[in-house]
Amino acid sequence: MGRFAQWRQVVRAHGYRLLHRPAEPDPLDGPAPSLNCLDALMEGFAAGQPVRWKLAGQPRPLPGPVDVAAYRIIEESLTSARRHAPGAPVVVRLRYDPEGITIEVRDDGADATAVVGETPGAGRGLLGVRRRAERLGGTFSAGPRAEGGFTVRAVLPAPEEMVR
């Protein structure tokens, strides 16, 4: 069985309960985080750190749990970049394709103003990002770049036919 067929089967069998963590606010109690709010998120982080984002593919509505996870993955990745590479330029890339969405957040590494003693690497926040991606049937990777800096990458399945 293919990865996306398996993902659909899990979602149909367990629905929202499996994909929604009890520690998170219930989306019915207020607006759920969404990629529709990405501009505001980027603006908030750009105040102390240059952040830009690039979009590839045709944006489309995503299933609710995937949309929330994508937003939270970007949010945590930006937080991690700010903590471990303050002041370094950050690029967020979103690529929509027929199978889902790929998220990549890359920083260029700490500059001379970085706090001495900070250890770059995957913290507990990124472990949560990994869990989010894997819970949806996606993949996650994070690590240092050869040319300096750090990259977080998540691929979340959201086949086009699941949204229609």
N, C-alpha and C positions, 0 to 999 in steps of 0.2 A: 504494500500500500504506500503510495506517495506521501511525502511530508504534508502537502496541503490537504489531501484527502483525509489524512489522519487528524489534522487540525480541525477540519470541518466536523469530523465525527466526535471529537472531544467537546467542541462547542455545542453541538446539538445534544449530546448526552448530558453535559453538566451545566451548560448555559452560563449565565451571568455569575452564578455563585462561585464557580471555579476561577473565573477571570477577575473577580473583584475581591480585593483583600479587605478583611473586616477592619483593619487599622486605618483604612482610608475613609474619608468622608463619603457618605452615601450621595451619589449624584442626584438623587431625588430631593435631597435637603438643600441643594444649591447648584449653581452651574458647575458642571464637571470641567476639568481642564481639557483643552482641545487645541489642536493645531490651528484652529481658527483664531486663537489668541496668541499665536507665535510672535507677531509684531510687538505686542506689549511685553512679552517675555524678553525678547531681544533688546528692546529699548531699556528695560530695567537693568540688564547686565552691561549694556554698552556704556553706562555712565562712568564706570571705572576701568573698562577694558574694551579695546576695539573688537567688536563682534560684527561679522557679516554673514549672510547666509545666501546659499545658492539652491536653486530648485531645478530639478530635471524631471522630465516626464509630465504627464497631464494630471494635475491635482484632482482628486475626487473624494467624495465622502468615504470615510473608513468606518468599519464597525466600531461601535462605542468603546469597547475595551481596548482595541488597537489604537484608536485616536488618543485615549487617555494615556496609555502606556508610552506612545510616541512622544507626547508632550512631556511626561515625567522623565523620560530618558534624556531628552534634550535639557530639561531643567537641571537634573542632577549632574549631567556632564558639564554644563556651564558653571555650576557651583564648584565642581571639582577643579576645573580649569582656573577659576578665580582663586581658589585656596592654594593650589600647587604651582601655578604659574601666573601670579598677579601681574597685570599690565601687559602680558603677552597677547598678541593678536590671536583671535579664535575664529574659526570658520565652521559653520554648521551647514551641512549638505543634506538635502532631502531628495530622494529619487523614487518616484512612483513608477511602478511597472505593473503589468497585468497580474503578477503573483502577489504583490504587496508593496511595502515601502522599506527603503534602506535609509538609515540615519547614520551620519558620520559627523562627529564633533572632534575637531583637531585644533590643538594649540601649538604655538611655535616654541614653547618652553619658557621658563622663567627668565626675566630680564634682570638687570643689575639691582633693581629695587626689591627683588624677591626676599622673603624672610629667610635668613640663614637658619639652617637646621631643618627646614621642611623636607620631607622625604617624598619624592614623586612616586606615584604608583597607584594601584587600585585600592581604594579605601573601602570601608563598609558601605558607603553610599553606592559605589559601583557594584558591589555584590547584590544589592537590591535591584539595580538596573538589570543585571544578568538574570535574576529570578523573574523579573517582569517579562523580559524577552522570551525566556524559556517556557514560562507558564503559558504563553500564547502559541507555542510551537515554533518560535523564532530562534535566531542565533545571536550570540553576543561575543565580542572580543574587545579587549582594551590592552594597551601597552605602549611603551615608549617607541618613538619613531627613530630610525637610523640617523636622520639629519637633525634630531633634537625635537623636543616637544613630546606630545602624547596624543593618541587617537583612541576614541571610543567609537565602536561600530556595532549597530544592531540591525538585523533584518527581521521584519515582522511580516508574517503572512497575512494577506488580506486580498484574496483573489477577487477580481472585478465582479464575478458573478455572485459573490457573497453579499455585496452591498446593494445590488439592484432589487 
